[in-house]
Structures are given as C-alpha cells and as structure tokens.
Amino acid sequence: MLALTLEEFMVELNDGAIKNVGPNNKAATVKLFDVDSAEAREFGDKRVKLVFEDEDDNEIQVSLFPEDVRSLVDDIESLEEDSPVFE
C-alpha cells in the first residue's frame, strides 16, 4: 500500500499542462507498506539506490551516499541485537 501526503499543494491544469500555483512551500511524505521486494544498486558513480516495491507495483526509489548507507546498516545491526522484531 502506498500512502502519499501532499501539503500546501496546488497546481493549475491549463490545456493539458500542469503548472505550480502559489509559493514553493510544498512538502510530501511517501510511505510504502507491505514491501514485496527491496534491492540496492549503484546509482551514478557516487551513490547507492535503494528500490522498494509492493505487490501492486508501487515503487519508491531512494538514492544515498555510501556513508548514509553505512549508517543505515549500523542502525539495522543495532536493531538485530536489541529489538524483539528480530527474534
């Protein structure tokens, strides 16, 4: 399930073209639940792309620098040691 929250979001649709309306203060939150597949791959020459997909083919892609990936791996290892999720 993909949940998308858009804040302060308004666009103008005119002759098939979408145009931003108002100030540039928009924000979005995307959540993907019940992930079916997850993979990591190179993205350019300096980043790692994480790709998550659910059974409905909703997909989220996130690109991170290697140091951010290492930090995420550390967080997961800490969870494995301390969290009942991994029991």
PDB file of N, CA, C and O in Angstrom, chain B, residues numbered from 101:
ATOM      1  N   MET B 101       0.850  -1.178   0.000  1.00  0.00           N
ATOM      2  CA  MET B 101       0.000   0.000   0.000  1.00  0.00           C
ATOM      3  C   MET B 101       0.893   1.238   0.000  1.00  0.00           C
ATOM      4  O   MET B 101       1.830   1.348   0.791  1.00  0.00           O
ATOM      5  N   LEU B 102       0.590   2.142  -0.881  1.00  0.00           N
ATOM      6  CA  LEU B 102       1.323   3.403  -0.986  1.00  0.00           C
ATOM      7  C   LEU B 102       0.461   4.513  -0.397  1.00  0.00           C
ATOM      8  O   LEU B 102      -0.689   4.694  -0.796  1.00  0.00           O
ATOM      9  N   ALA B 103       1.019   5.247   0.547  1.00  0.00           N
ATOM     10  CA  ALA B 103       0.332   6.403   1.131  1.00  0.00           C
ATOM     11  C   ALA B 103       1.115   7.648   0.761  1.00  0.00           C
ATOM     12  O   ALA B 103       2.316   7.732   1.017  1.00  0.00           O
ATOM     13  N   LEU B 104       0.444   8.604   0.166  1.00  0.00           N
ATOM     14  CA  LEU B 104       1.078   9.838  -0.289  1.00  0.00           C
ATOM     15  C   LEU B 104       0.351  11.016   0.342  1.00  0.00           C
ATOM     16  O   LEU B 104      -0.859  11.175   0.176  1.00  0.00           O
ATOM     17  N   THR B 105       1.101  11.839   1.066  1.00  0.00           N
ATOM     18  CA  THR B 105       0.548  13.043   1.684  1.00  0.00           C
ATOM     19  C   THR B 105       1.227  14.250   1.060  1.00  0.00           C
ATOM     20  O   THR B 105       2.453  14.356   1.071  1.00  0.00           O
ATOM     21  N   LEU B 106       0.435  15.151   0.521  1.00  0.00           N
ATOM     22  CA  LEU B 106       0.949  16.384  -0.079  1.00  0.00           C
ATOM     23  C   LEU B 106       0.423  17.562   0.725  1.00  0.00           C
ATOM     24  O   LEU B 106      -0.772  17.651   1.005  1.00  0.00           O
ATOM     25  N   GLU B 107       1.316  18.458   1.089  1.00  0.00           N
ATOM     26  CA  GLU B 107       0.914  19.614   1.885  1.00  0.00           C
ATOM     27  C   GLU B 107       1.122  20.896   1.089  1.00  0.00           C
ATOM     28  O   GLU B 107       2.089  21.040   0.341  1.00  0.00           O
ATOM     29  N   GLU B 108       0.199  21.809   1.271  1.00  0.00           N
ATOM     30  CA  GLU B 108       0.256  23.099   0.576  1.00  0.00           C
ATOM     31  C   GLU B 108       0.421  22.893  -0.921  1.00  0.00           C
ATOM     32  O   GLU B 108       1.213  23.576  -1.571  1.00  0.00           O
ATOM     33  N   PHE B 109      -0.331  21.950  -1.457  1.00  0.00           N
ATOM     34  CA  PHE B 109      -0.149  21.551  -2.843  1.00  0.00           C
ATOM     35  C   PHE B 109      -1.302  22.061  -3.700  1.00  0.00           C
ATOM     36  O   PHE B 109      -2.465  21.733  -3.466  1.00  0.00           O
ATOM     37  N   MET B 110      -0.958  22.862  -4.685  1.00  0.00           N
ATOM     38  CA  MET B 110      -1.959  23.322  -5.623  1.00  0.00           C
ATOM     39  C   MET B 110      -1.284  23.481  -6.984  1.00  0.00           C
ATOM     40  O   MET B 110      -0.208  24.067  -7.097  1.00  0.00           O
ATOM     41  N   VAL B 111      -1.940  22.945  -8.010  1.00  0.00           N
ATOM     42  CA  VAL B 111      -1.428  23.094  -9.366  1.00  0.00           C
ATOM     43  C   VAL B 111      -2.545  23.620 -10.249  1.00  0.00           C
ATOM     44  O   VAL B 111      -3.728  23.529  -9.921  1.00  0.00           O
ATOM     45  N   GLU B 112      -2.140  24.161 -11.352  1.00  0.00           N
ATOM     46  CA  GLU B 112      -3.085  24.659 -12.341  1.00  0.00           C
ATOM     47  C   GLU B 112      -3.009  23.741 -13.555  1.00  0.00           C
ATOM     48  O   GLU B 112      -1.918  23.443 -14.042  1.00  0.00           O
ATOM     49  N   LEU B 113      -4.138  23.302 -14.035  1.00  0.00           N
ATOM     50  CA  LEU B 113      -4.201  22.487 -15.242  1.00  0.00           C
ATOM     51  C   LEU B 113      -4.797  23.348 -16.343  1.00  0.00           C
ATOM     52  O   LEU B 113      -5.956  23.755 -16.265  1.00  0.00           O
ATOM     53  N   ASN B 114      -4.003  23.621 -17.367  1.00  0.00           N
ATOM     54  CA  ASN B 114      -4.433  24.510 -18.435  1.00  0.00           C
ATOM     55  C   ASN B 114      -3.977  23.928 -19.766  1.00  0.00           C
ATOM     56  O   ASN B 114      -2.779  23.813 -20.023  1.00  0.00           O
ATOM     57  N   ASP B 115      -4.925  23.566 -20.598  1.00  0.00           N
ATOM     58  CA  ASP B 115      -4.628  22.979 -21.911  1.00  0.00           C
ATOM     59  C   ASP B 115      -3.706  21.771 -21.803  1.00  0.00           C
ATOM     60  O   ASP B 115      -2.812  21.598 -22.632  1.00  0.00           O
ATOM     61  N   GLY B 116      -3.915  20.938 -20.794  1.00  0.00           N
ATOM     62  CA  GLY B 116      -3.140  19.716 -20.630  1.00  0.00           C
ATOM     63  C   GLY B 116      -1.799  19.892 -19.954  1.00  0.00           C
ATOM     64  O   GLY B 116      -1.084  18.912 -19.746  1.00  0.00           O
ATOM     65  N   ALA B 117      -1.437  21.121 -19.605  1.00  0.00           N
ATOM     66  CA  ALA B 117      -0.158  21.374 -18.934  1.00  0.00           C
ATOM     67  C   ALA B 117      -0.401  21.599 -17.448  1.00  0.00           C
ATOM     68  O   ALA B 117      -1.360  22.262 -17.056  1.00  0.00           O
ATOM     69  N   ILE B 118       0.478  21.041 -16.635  1.00  0.00           N
ATOM     70  CA  ILE B 118       0.390  21.221 -15.188  1.00  0.00           C
ATOM     71  C   ILE B 118       1.419  22.256 -14.772  1.00  0.00           C
ATOM     72  O   ILE B 118       2.594  22.162 -15.126  1.00  0.00           O
ATOM     73  N   LYS B 119       0.957  23.252 -14.009  1.00  0.00           N
ATOM     74  CA  LYS B 119       1.825  24.347 -13.580  1.00  0.00           C
ATOM     75  C   LYS B 119       1.663  24.558 -12.078  1.00  0.00           C
ATOM     76  O   LYS B 119       0.551  24.521 -11.551  1.00  0.00           O
ATOM     77  N   ASN B 120       2.780  24.778 -11.398  1.00  0.00           N
ATOM     78  CA  ASN B 120       2.758  25.084  -9.973  1.00  0.00           C
ATOM     79  C   ASN B 120       1.985  26.378  -9.739  1.00  0.00           C
ATOM     80  O   ASN B 120       2.140  27.349 -10.480  1.00  0.00           O
ATOM     81  N   VAL B 121       1.155  26.380  -8.702  1.00  0.00           N
ATOM     82  CA  VAL B 121       0.425  27.584  -8.322  1.00  0.00           C
ATOM     83  C   VAL B 121       0.832  27.929  -6.891  1.00  0.00           C
ATOM     84  O   VAL B 121       0.846  27.062  -6.017  1.00  0.00           O
ATOM     85  N   GLY B 122       1.159  29.184  -6.661  1.00  0.00           N
ATOM     86  CA  GLY B 122       1.500  29.618  -5.319  1.00  0.00           C
ATOM     87  C   GLY B 122       2.987  29.503  -5.025  1.00  0.00           C
ATOM     88  O   GLY B 122       3.795  29.244  -5.917  1.00  0.00           O
ATOM     89  N   PRO B 123       3.334  29.700  -3.756  1.00  0.00           N
ATOM     90  CA  PRO B 123       4.745  29.699  -3.366  1.00  0.00           C
ATOM     91  C   PRO B 123       5.346  28.293  -3.400  1.00  0.00           C
ATOM     92  O   PRO B 123       4.632  27.298  -3.521  1.00  0.00           O
ATOM     93  N   ASN B 124       6.657  28.237  -3.290  1.00  0.00           N
ATOM     94  CA  ASN B 124       7.379  26.957  -3.298  1.00  0.00           C
ATOM     95  C   ASN B 124       7.508  26.401  -1.882  1.00  0.00           C
ATOM     96  O   ASN B 124       8.617  26.138  -1.417  1.00  0.00           O
ATOM     97  N   ASN B 125       6.396  26.223  -1.203  1.00  0.00           N
ATOM     98  CA  ASN B 125       6.422  25.718   0.170  1.00  0.00           C
ATOM     99  C   ASN B 125       5.769  24.338   0.275  1.00  0.00           C
ATOM    100  O   ASN B 125       5.265  23.967   1.335  1.00  0.00           O
ATOM    101  N   LYS B 126       5.778  23.595  -0.801  1.00  0.00           N
ATOM    102  CA  LYS B 126       5.140  22.294  -0.815  1.00  0.00           C
ATOM    103  C   LYS B 126       6.013  21.256  -0.124  1.00  0.00           C
ATOM    104  O   LYS B 126       7.239  21.368  -0.106  1.00  0.00           O
ATOM    105  N   ALA B 127       5.366  20.248   0.440  1.00  0.00           N
ATOM    106  CA  ALA B 127       6.075  19.149   1.083  1.00  0.00           C
ATOM    107  C   ALA B 127       5.320  17.861   0.800  1.00  0.00           C
ATOM    108  O   ALA B 127       4.106  17.879   0.598  1.00  0.00           O
ATOM    109  N   ALA B 128       6.036  16.743   0.785  1.00  0.00           N
ATOM    110  CA  ALA B 128       5.399  15.457   0.538  1.00  0.00           C
ATOM    111  C   ALA B 128       5.984  14.408   1.470  1.00  0.00           C
ATOM    112  O   ALA B 128       7.164  14.443   1.817  1.00  0.00           O
ATOM    113  N   THR B 129       5.138  13.486   1.861  1.00  0.00           N
ATOM    114  CA  THR B 129       5.546  12.319   2.623  1.00  0.00           C
ATOM    115  C   THR B 129       5.026  11.102   1.885  1.00  0.00           C
ATOM    116  O   THR B 129       3.848  11.034   1.534  1.00  0.00           O
ATOM    117  N   VAL B 130       5.909  10.142   1.651  1.00  0.00           N
ATOM    118  CA  VAL B 130       5.517   8.917   0.959  1.00  0.00           C
ATOM    119  C   VAL B 130       5.846   7.739   1.864  1.00  0.00           C
ATOM    120  O   VAL B 130       6.943   7.651   2.415  1.00  0.00           O
ATOM    121  N   LYS B 131       4.887   6.841   2.010  1.00  0.00           N
ATOM    122  CA  LYS B 131       5.083   5.639   2.817  1.00  0.00           C
ATOM    123  C   LYS B 131       4.663   4.442   1.977  1.00  0.00           C
ATOM    124  O   LYS B 131       3.618   4.457   1.327  1.00  0.00           O
ATOM    125  N   LEU B 132       5.492   3.412   2.002  1.00  0.00           N
ATOM    126  CA  LEU B 132       5.175   2.182   1.275  1.00  0.00           C
ATOM    127  C   LEU B 132       5.154   1.040   2.282  1.00  0.00           C
ATOM    128  O   LEU B 132       6.166   0.744   2.918  1.00  0.00           O
ATOM    129  N   PHE B 133       4.007   0.405   2.422  1.00  0.00           N
ATOM    130  CA  PHE B 133       3.835  -0.689   3.373  1.00  0.00           C
ATOM    131  C   PHE B 133       3.763  -2.010   2.614  1.00  0.00           C
ATOM    132  O   PHE B 133       3.498  -2.029   1.412  1.00  0.00           O
ATOM    133  N   ASP B 134       3.996  -3.095   3.310  1.00  0.00           N
ATOM    134  CA  ASP B 134       3.920  -4.435   2.720  1.00  0.00           C
ATOM    135  C   ASP B 134       4.823  -4.562   1.502  1.00  0.00           C
ATOM    136  O   ASP B 134       4.393  -4.985   0.429  1.00  0.00           O
ATOM    137  N   VAL B 135       6.072  -4.188   1.691  1.00  0.00           N
ATOM    138  CA  VAL B 135       7.052  -4.242   0.604  1.00  0.00           C
ATOM    139  C   VAL B 135       7.277  -5.694   0.208  1.00  0.00           C
ATOM    140  O   VAL B 135       7.508  -6.556   1.055  1.00  0.00           O
ATOM    141  N   ASP B 136       7.205  -5.949  -1.096  1.00  0.00           N
ATOM    142  CA  ASP B 136       7.405  -7.280  -1.662  1.00  0.00           C
ATOM    143  C   ASP B 136       8.864  -7.533  -2.028  1.00  0.00           C
ATOM    144  O   ASP B 136       9.367  -8.647  -1.877  1.00  0.00           O
ATOM    145  N   SER B 137       9.539  -6.488  -2.511  1.00  0.00           N
ATOM    146  CA  SER B 137      10.938  -6.650  -2.907  1.00  0.00           C
ATOM    147  C   SER B 137      11.718  -5.383  -2.562  1.00  0.00           C
ATOM    148  O   SER B 137      11.189  -4.272  -2.565  1.00  0.00           O
ATOM    149  N   ALA B 138      12.985  -5.600  -2.267  1.00  0.00           N
ATOM    150  CA  ALA B 138      13.891  -4.488  -1.961  1.00  0.00           C
ATOM    151  C   ALA B 138      15.249  -4.838  -2.539  1.00  0.00           C
ATOM    152  O   ALA B 138      15.705  -5.977  -2.435  1.00  0.00           O
ATOM    153  N   GLU B 139      15.892  -3.854  -3.147  1.00  0.00           N
ATOM    154  CA  GLU B 139      17.221  -4.096  -3.695  1.00  0.00           C
ATOM    155  C   GLU B 139      18.063  -2.834  -3.607  1.00  0.00           C
ATOM    156  O   GLU B 139      17.544  -1.721  -3.523  1.00  0.00           O
ATOM    157  N   ALA B 140      19.365  -3.034  -3.629  1.00  0.00           N
ATOM    158  CA  ALA B 140      20.317  -1.930  -3.631  1.00  0.00           C
ATOM    159  C   ALA B 140      21.180  -2.082  -4.874  1.00  0.00           C
ATOM    160  O   ALA B 140      21.581  -3.190  -5.231  1.00  0.00           O
ATOM    161  N   ARG B 141      21.465  -0.955  -5.536  1.00  0.00           N
ATOM    162  CA  ARG B 141      22.329  -0.985  -6.717  1.00  0.00           C
ATOM    163  C   ARG B 141      23.056   0.340  -6.848  1.00  0.00           C
ATOM    164  O   ARG B 141      22.703   1.324  -6.198  1.00  0.00           O
ATOM    165  N   GLU B 142      24.064   0.356  -7.686  1.00  0.00           N
ATOM    166  CA  GLU B 142      24.823   1.582  -7.914  1.00  0.00           C
ATOM    167  C   GLU B 142      23.937   2.614  -8.604  1.00  0.00           C
ATOM    168  O   GLU B 142      23.077   2.286  -9.422  1.00  0.00           O
ATOM    169  N   PHE B 143      24.176   3.857  -8.248  1.00  0.00           N
ATOM    170  CA  PHE B 143      23.452   4.962  -8.871  1.00  0.00           C
ATOM    171  C   PHE B 143      24.485   6.024  -9.200  1.00  0.00           C
ATOM    172  O   PHE B 143      24.963   6.731  -8.313  1.00  0.00           O
ATOM    173  N   GLY B 144      24.823   6.134 -10.460  1.00  0.00           N
ATOM    174  CA  GLY B 144      25.905   7.027 -10.843  1.00  0.00           C
ATOM    175  C   GLY B 144      27.209   6.476 -10.307  1.00  0.00           C
ATOM    176  O   GLY B 144      27.350   5.266 -10.131  1.00  0.00           O
ATOM    177  N   ASP B 145      28.162   7.354 -10.045  1.00  0.00           N
ATOM    178  CA  ASP B 145      29.447   6.880  -9.546  1.00  0.00           C
ATOM    179  C   ASP B 145      29.682   7.224  -8.081  1.00  0.00           C
ATOM    180  O   ASP B 145      30.774   6.992  -7.561  1.00  0.00           O
ATOM    181  N   LYS B 146      28.657   7.785  -7.397  1.00  0.00           N
ATOM    182  CA  LYS B 146      28.866   8.198  -6.006  1.00  0.00           C
ATOM    183  C   LYS B 146      27.739   7.810  -5.068  1.00  0.00           C
ATOM    184  O   LYS B 146      27.812   8.105  -3.875  1.00  0.00           O
ATOM    185  N   ARG B 147      26.712   7.168  -5.561  1.00  0.00           N
ATOM    186  CA  ARG B 147      25.559   6.897  -4.706  1.00  0.00           C
ATOM    187  C   ARG B 147      25.097   5.451  -4.830  1.00  0.00           C
ATOM    188  O   ARG B 147      25.475   4.720  -5.745  1.00  0.00           O
ATOM    189  N   VAL B 148      24.266   5.077  -3.873  1.00  0.00           N
ATOM    190  CA  VAL B 148      23.607   3.777  -3.872  1.00  0.00           C
ATOM    191  C   VAL B 148      22.111   4.045  -3.973  1.00  0.00           C
ATOM    192  O   VAL B 148      21.575   4.893  -3.258  1.00  0.00           O
ATOM    193  N   LYS B 149      21.445   3.323  -4.860  1.00  0.00           N
ATOM    194  CA  LYS B 149      19.997   3.471  -4.994  1.00  0.00           C
ATOM    195  C   LYS B 149      19.327   2.283  -4.313  1.00  0.00           C
ATOM    196  O   LYS B 149      19.647   1.129  -4.599  1.00  0.00           O
ATOM    197  N   LEU B 150      18.397   2.576  -3.412  1.00  0.00           N
ATOM    198  CA  LEU B 150      17.566   1.564  -2.788  1.00  0.00           C
ATOM    199  C   LEU B 150      16.204   1.610  -3.471  1.00  0.00           C
ATOM    200  O   LEU B 150      15.615   2.680  -3.618  1.00  0.00           O
ATOM    201  N   VAL B 151      15.708   0.454  -3.887  1.00  0.00           N
ATOM    202  CA  VAL B 151      14.436   0.375  -4.604  1.00  0.00           C
ATOM    203  C   VAL B 151      13.519  -0.572  -3.840  1.00  0.00           C
ATOM    204  O   VAL B 151      13.885  -1.714  -3.562  1.00  0.00           O
ATOM    205  N   PHE B 152      12.335  -0.093  -3.506  1.00  0.00           N
ATOM    206  CA  PHE B 152      11.343  -0.870  -2.770  1.00  0.00           C
ATOM    207  C   PHE B 152      10.064  -0.942  -3.605  1.00  0.00           C
ATOM    208  O   PHE B 152       9.624   0.060  -4.169  1.00  0.00           O
ATOM    209  N   GLU B 153       9.475  -2.137  -3.679  1.00  0.00           N
ATOM    210  CA  GLU B 153       8.264  -2.313  -4.482  1.00  0.00           C
ATOM    211  C   GLU B 153       7.280  -3.198  -3.725  1.00  0.00           C
ATOM    212  O   GLU B 153       7.681  -4.129  -3.026  1.00  0.00           O
ATOM    213  N   ASP B 154       5.972  -2.897  -3.872  1.00  0.00           N
ATOM    214  CA  ASP B 154       4.950  -3.739  -3.244  1.00  0.00           C
ATOM    215  C   ASP B 154       4.263  -4.587  -4.305  1.00  0.00           C
ATOM    216  O   ASP B 154       4.586  -4.495  -5.489  1.00  0.00           O
ATOM    217  N   GLU B 155       3.323  -5.406  -3.876  1.00  0.00           N
ATOM    218  CA  GLU B 155       2.667  -6.332  -4.811  1.00  0.00           C
ATOM    219  C   GLU B 155       1.813  -5.624  -5.859  1.00  0.00           C
ATOM    220  O   GLU B 155       1.472  -6.226  -6.877  1.00  0.00           O
ATOM    221  N   ASP B 156       1.464  -4.367  -5.632  1.00  0.00           N
ATOM    222  CA  ASP B 156       0.674  -3.603  -6.601  1.00  0.00           C
ATOM    223  C   ASP B 156       1.555  -2.812  -7.567  1.00  0.00           C
ATOM    224  O   ASP B 156       1.063  -1.961  -8.309  1.00  0.00           O
ATOM    225  N   ASP B 157       2.857  -3.096  -7.555  1.00  0.00           N
ATOM    226  CA  ASP B 157       3.849  -2.423  -8.405  1.00  0.00           C
ATOM    227  C   ASP B 157       4.060  -0.960  -8.054  1.00  0.00           C
ATOM    228  O   ASP B 157       4.579  -0.204  -8.875  1.00  0.00           O
ATOM    229  N   ASN B 158       3.665  -0.536  -6.842  1.00  0.00           N
ATOM    230  CA  ASN B 158       4.054   0.779  -6.359  1.00  0.00           C
ATOM    231  C   ASN B 158       5.532   0.698  -6.020  1.00  0.00           C
ATOM    232  O   ASN B 158       5.991  -0.292  -5.449  1.00  0.00           O
ATOM    233  N   GLU B 159       6.272   1.729  -6.369  1.00  0.00           N
ATOM    234  CA  GLU B 159       7.718   1.691  -6.187  1.00  0.00           C
ATOM    235  C   GLU B 159       8.226   2.997  -5.603  1.00  0.00           C
ATOM    236  O   GLU B 159       7.759   4.080  -5.955  1.00  0.00           O
ATOM    237  N   ILE B 160       9.191   2.872  -4.705  1.00  0.00           N
ATOM    238  CA  ILE B 160       9.892   4.036  -4.164  1.00  0.00           C
ATOM    239  C   ILE B 160      11.375   3.807  -4.388  1.00  0.00           C
ATOM    240  O   ILE B 160      11.895   2.729  -4.100  1.00  0.00           O
ATOM    241  N   GLN B 161      12.057   4.826  -4.904  1.00  0.00           N
ATOM    242  CA  GLN B 161      13.498   4.774  -5.095  1.00  0.00           C
ATOM    243  C   GLN B 161      14.131   5.857  -4.243  1.00  0.00           C
ATOM    244  O   GLN B 161      13.655   6.992  -4.197  1.00  0.00           O
ATOM    245  N   VAL B 162      15.219   5.487  -3.566  1.00  0.00           N
ATOM    246  CA  VAL B 162      15.929   6.420  -2.697  1.00  0.00           C
ATOM    247  C   VAL B 162      17.406   6.315  -3.036  1.00  0.00           C
ATOM    248  O   VAL B 162      17.960   5.216  -3.068  1.00  0.00           O
ATOM    249  N   SER B 163      18.047   7.449  -3.290  1.00  0.00           N
ATOM    250  CA  SER B 163      19.493   7.407  -3.519  1.00  0.00           C
ATOM    251  C   SER B 163      20.202   7.996  -2.302  1.00  0.00           C
ATOM    252  O   SER B 163      19.818   9.039  -1.774  1.00  0.00           O
ATOM    253  N   LEU B 164      21.250   7.294  -1.878  1.00  0.00           N
ATOM    254  CA  LEU B 164      22.002   7.688  -0.688  1.00  0.00           C
ATOM    255  C   LEU B 164      23.491   7.673  -0.992  1.00  0.00           C
ATOM    256  O   LEU B 164      23.956   6.913  -1.842  1.00  0.00           O
ATOM    257  N   PHE B 165      24.235   8.521  -0.286  1.00  0.00           N
ATOM    258  CA  PHE B 165      25.689   8.456  -0.350  1.00  0.00           C
ATOM    259  C   PHE B 165      26.136   7.258   0.490  1.00  0.00           C
ATOM    260  O   PHE B 165      25.432   6.866   1.420  1.00  0.00           O
ATOM    261  N   PRO B 166      27.291   6.674   0.178  1.00  0.00           N
ATOM    262  CA  PRO B 166      27.756   5.487   0.900  1.00  0.00           C
ATOM    263  C   PRO B 166      27.785   5.646   2.417  1.00  0.00           C
ATOM    264  O   PRO B 166      27.460   4.700   3.134  1.00  0.00           O
ATOM    265  N   GLU B 167      28.165   6.815   2.922  1.00  0.00           N
ATOM    266  CA  GLU B 167      28.210   6.993   4.378  1.00  0.00           C
ATOM    267  C   GLU B 167      26.815   6.913   4.994  1.00  0.00           C
ATOM    268  O   GLU B 167      26.672   6.475   6.135  1.00  0.00           O
ATOM    269  N   ASP B 168      25.788   7.327   4.258  1.00  0.00           N
ATOM    270  CA  ASP B 168      24.423   7.214   4.758  1.00  0.00           C
ATOM    271  C   ASP B 168      23.963   5.755   4.752  1.00  0.00           C
ATOM    272  O   ASP B 168      23.228   5.329   5.643  1.00  0.00           O
ATOM    273  N   VAL B 169      24.396   4.993   3.748  1.00  0.00           N
ATOM    274  CA  VAL B 169      24.072   3.567   3.698  1.00  0.00           C
ATOM    275  C   VAL B 169      24.735   2.848   4.873  1.00  0.00           C
ATOM    276  O   VAL B 169      24.110   2.008   5.520  1.00  0.00           O
ATOM    277  N   ARG B 170      25.993   3.175   5.147  1.00  0.00           N
ATOM    278  CA  ARG B 170      26.700   2.555   6.274  1.00  0.00           C
ATOM    279  C   ARG B 170      25.993   2.872   7.599  1.00  0.00           C
ATOM    280  O   ARG B 170      25.881   2.005   8.465  1.00  0.00           O
ATOM    281  N   SER B 171      25.526   4.089   7.751  1.00  0.00           N
ATOM    282  CA  SER B 171      24.800   4.475   8.959  1.00  0.00           C
ATOM    283  C   SER B 171      23.502   3.676   9.079  1.00  0.00           C
ATOM    284  O   SER B 171      23.139   3.239  10.171  1.00  0.00           O
ATOM    285  N   LEU B 172      22.815   3.488   7.974  1.00  0.00           N
ATOM    286  CA  LEU B 172      21.588   2.709   7.964  1.00  0.00           C
ATOM    287  C   LEU B 172      21.869   1.249   8.325  1.00  0.00           C
ATOM    288  O   LEU B 172      21.108   0.636   9.073  1.00  0.00           O
ATOM    289  N   VAL B 173      22.956   0.695   7.797  1.00  0.00           N
ATOM    290  CA  VAL B 173      23.351  -0.675   8.132  1.00  0.00           C
ATOM    291  C   VAL B 173      23.654  -0.785   9.622  1.00  0.00           C
ATOM    292  O   VAL B 173      23.274  -1.768  10.258  1.00  0.00           O
ATOM    293  N   ASP B 174      24.333   0.209  10.186  1.00  0.00           N
ATOM    294  CA  ASP B 174      24.606   0.220  11.628  1.00  0.00           C
ATOM    295  C   ASP B 174      23.308   0.220  12.436  1.00  0.00           C
ATOM    296  O   ASP B 174      23.186  -0.493  13.432  1.00  0.00           O
ATOM    297  N   ASP B 175      22.346   1.024  11.995  1.00  0.00           N
ATOM    298  CA  ASP B 175      21.047   1.069  12.682  1.00  0.00           C
ATOM    299  C   ASP B 175      20.374  -0.299  12.657  1.00  0.00           C
ATOM    300  O   ASP B 175      19.819  -0.737  13.664  1.00  0.00           O
ATOM    301  N   ILE B 176      20.421  -0.971  11.517  1.00  0.00           N
ATOM    302  CA  ILE B 176      19.794  -2.287  11.386  1.00  0.00           C
ATOM    303  C   ILE B 176      20.509  -3.306  12.263  1.00  0.00           C
ATOM    304  O   ILE B 176      19.860  -4.133  12.904  1.00  0.00           O
ATOM    305  N   GLU B 177      21.833  -3.255  12.299  1.00  0.00           N
ATOM    306  CA  GLU B 177      22.584  -4.176  13.155  1.00  0.00           C
ATOM    307  C   GLU B 177      22.251  -3.958  14.624  1.00  0.00           C
ATOM    308  O   GLU B 177      22.166  -4.919  15.389  1.00  0.00           O
ATOM    309  N   SER B 178      22.063  -2.714  15.022  1.00  0.00           N
ATOM    310  CA  SER B 178      21.666  -2.421  16.403  1.00  0.00           C
ATOM    311  C   SER B 178      20.275  -3.002  16.699  1.00  0.00           C
ATOM    312  O   SER B 178      20.034  -3.540  17.780  1.00  0.00           O
ATOM    313  N   LEU B 179      19.388  -2.886  15.746  1.00  0.00           N
ATOM    314  CA  LEU B 179      18.047  -3.466  15.931  1.00  0.00           C
ATOM    315  C   LEU B 179      18.126  -4.984  16.069  1.00  0.00           C
ATOM    316  O   LEU B 179      17.417  -5.583  16.878  1.00  0.00           O
ATOM    317  N   GLU B 180      18.988  -5.593  15.275  1.00  0.00           N
ATOM    318  CA  GLU B 180      19.133  -7.052  15.346  1.00  0.00           C
ATOM    319  C   GLU B 180      19.586  -7.489  16.735  1.00  0.00           C
ATOM    320  O   GLU B 180      19.196  -8.558  17.203  1.00  0.00           O
ATOM    321  N   GLU B 181      20.389  -6.690  17.386  1.00  0.00           N
ATOM    322  CA  GLU B 181      20.904  -7.026  18.704  1.00  0.00           C
ATOM    323  C   GLU B 181      19.892  -6.744  19.817  1.00  0.00           C
ATOM    324  O   GLU B 181      19.812  -7.500  20.785  1.00  0.00           O
ATOM    325  N   ASP B 182      19.121  -5.664  19.685  1.00  0.00           N
ATOM    326  CA  ASP B 182      18.316  -5.176  20.795  1.00  0.00           C
ATOM    327  C   ASP B 182      16.802  -5.259  20.625  1.00  0.00           C
ATOM    328  O   ASP B 182      16.067  -5.138  21.605  1.00  0.00           O
ATOM    329  N   SER B 183      16.329  -5.461  19.413  1.00  0.00           N
ATOM    330  CA  SER B 183      14.894  -5.347  19.180  1.00  0.00           C
ATOM    331  C   SER B 183      14.208  -6.705  19.121  1.00  0.00           C
ATOM    332  O   SER B 183      14.758  -7.655  18.563  1.00  0.00           O
ATOM    333  N   PRO B 184      13.013  -6.804  19.691  1.00  0.00           N
ATOM    334  CA  PRO B 184      12.257  -8.049  19.578  1.00  0.00           C
ATOM    335  C   PRO B 184      11.777  -8.330  18.144  1.00  0.00           C
ATOM    336  O   PRO B 184      11.326  -9.436  17.848  1.00  0.00           O
ATOM    337  N   VAL B 185      11.871  -7.343  17.270  1.00  0.00           N
ATOM    338  CA  VAL B 185      11.466  -7.533  15.878  1.00  0.00           C
ATOM    339  C   VAL B 185      12.267  -8.670  15.227  1.00  0.00           C
ATOM    340  O   VAL B 185      11.744  -9.399  14.384  1.00  0.00           O
ATOM    341  N   PHE B 186      13.534  -8.814  15.621  1.00  0.00           N
ATOM    342  CA  PHE B 186      14.419  -9.793  15.002  1.00  0.00           C
ATOM    343  C   PHE B 186      14.477 -11.117  15.771  1.00  0.00           C
ATOM    344  O   PHE B 186      15.332 -11.951  15.477  1.00  0.00           O
ATOM    345  N   GLU B 187      13.608 -11.324  16.727  1.00  0.00           N
ATOM    346  CA  GLU B 187      13.624 -12.582  17.497  1.00  0.00           C
ATOM    347  C   GLU B 187      12.908 -13.678  16.760  1.00  0.00           C
ATOM    348  O   GLU B 187      12.822 -14.802  17.255  1.00  0.00           O
TER     349      GLU B 187
END
